[in-house]
């Protein structure tokens, strides 16, 4: 396996620098391979870590690790400006399906719950795989609704796969693994630090053809995700809401600034140029063709 050696050393580097990925990115620049970078760094610093032992722990935990050069790595994610050097995951990405991000506030209202359940239920019927962040509120509702309706969903974490956050969603994470994937760029042992989540959000949008914001205040992680989507030249969708509600200020602002106002599934299909009558199995190939055109 030509990638195996590089994955073993990248995992070791991730573990050694899990608290400072920016420093690791700078350190890696001069080296043509992760193996060479590891040899140099480990000779300068005392790192009580064996790359092979760390890899065996990963395998024992049944966690897969994929590089951008491998076919399993999501092709949309390769196109963003700073794709993850590698992805840790459990489950399956289901590349034959259409990934769409569904995000929003942790403090979801009854209105938001009703809308999220309705929209996600419709998305599942049209072969979309729901991408979100496993957070409380909109994310949790999106994942749960996808599963409840026989759909598939992907959860992107801001921590290692052995530190599910919030802890109340551990059972949900296990359910997602059976019907989708739980994913992180962070190695085992990484705690859910607040600085990790903006970086996590670029993966949520980067993995998806578009990002749908259900409810969000002006200052929120969901709007950070929407901004990443715009930078990545992906579609941004937003659900309108009452003008005096804090949870609707962010989504209404997005609509003012050009996001697609969404009332039902047809608004999303239209923006992605997917004919509603197109057989479900042909939708992704149609979308790829339009992207090339």
Protein Blocks (a to p, Z undefined) as FASTA:
>chain_A
ZZlmmmmmmmmmmmmmmmommlmmmmmmmpmbfklmmmmmmmmpccdbdfklmmmmmmmn
opacddfkbmklcfklmmpmbdcfbdcdedjeklmbccddddddfkbcfklmmmmmmmmm
mmmmnopacddehighjlmmmmmmmmmnopacddddfbdfklccdfklmmmmmmmmmnmc
cddfbdehiacdfklmmmmmmmmmmmpmbdcdfbdcfbdfklmmmmmmmmnopacddddd
dfklmklmmmmmmmmnopacdfbfmlmmmmnopafklcfklmmmmmmmmmmZZ
